[in-house]
């Protein structure tokens, strides 16, 4: 099961073979955001607090296009506890 903070590999789509960390999950739509992957350009209007312009940000990916990468550190810790 993929959770926030896990390292995943993209197995389908335009960013195939890229790896990154899960930063947000939408369980109801079965989608996840991965850091540095599936970047889209967003036009932002200028406000008093923020400067406007074109901003790149991550967009959601379908969970079926993600594969969980097992962290060797977590596996080693589990073996030591036994």
QUICORBEL-V371978 format. One record per residue. RES is the residue in three letters. OMEGA is omega in whole degrees, -180 to 180 (NA if undefined). NEAR is the number of other ideal C-beta (glycine too) atoms within 10 Angstrom. Layout:
{{RES/OMEGA/NEAR} {RES/OMEGA/NEAR}}
This chain:
{{UNK/-178/5} {UNK/-180/15} {UNK/177/9} {UNK/180/11} {UNK/179/8} {UNK/175/18} {UNK/-178/15} {UNK/176/22} {UNK/180/16} {UNK/-176/19} {UNK/178/12} {UNK/177/12} {UNK/-175/13} {UNK/-180/8} {UNK/-178/16} {UNK/179/10} {UNK/176/7} {UNK/179/15} {UNK/178/15} {UNK/-178/20} {UNK/178/15} {UNK/-179/21} {UNK/180/14} {UNK/179/12} {UNK/174/17} {UNK/-175/11} {UNK/-177/8} {UNK/179/6} {UNK/178/10} {UNK/-177/11} {UNK/-179/17} {UNK/173/25} {UNK/179/19} {UNK/-176/26} {UNK/176/13} {UNK/-178/13} {UNK/179/23} {UNK/-180/19} {UNK/177/11} {UNK/178/9} {UNK/-179/8} {UNK/177/11} {UNK/-176/8} {UNK/180/12} {UNK/179/7} {UNK/175/9} {UNK/179/8} {UNK/-177/4} {UNK/-173/5} {UNK/175/10} {UNK/-179/8} {UNK/179/10} {UNK/180/10} {UNK/-176/8} {UNK/174/12} {UNK/177/9} {UNK/-179/11} {UNK/176/17} {UNK/-178/12} {UNK/173/15} {UNK/176/21} {UNK/-177/12} {UNK/-180/17} {UNK/179/10} {UNK/-178/18} {UNK/174/22} {UNK/-179/12} {UNK/176/13} {UNK/-179/13} {UNK/176/9} {UNK/-179/11} {UNK/179/8} {UNK/-180/8} {UNK/179/10} {UNK/179/10} {UNK/-180/10} {UNK/180/10} {UNK/180/9} {UNK/-179/8} {UNK/-178/7} {UNK/-178/6} {UNK/NA/4}}
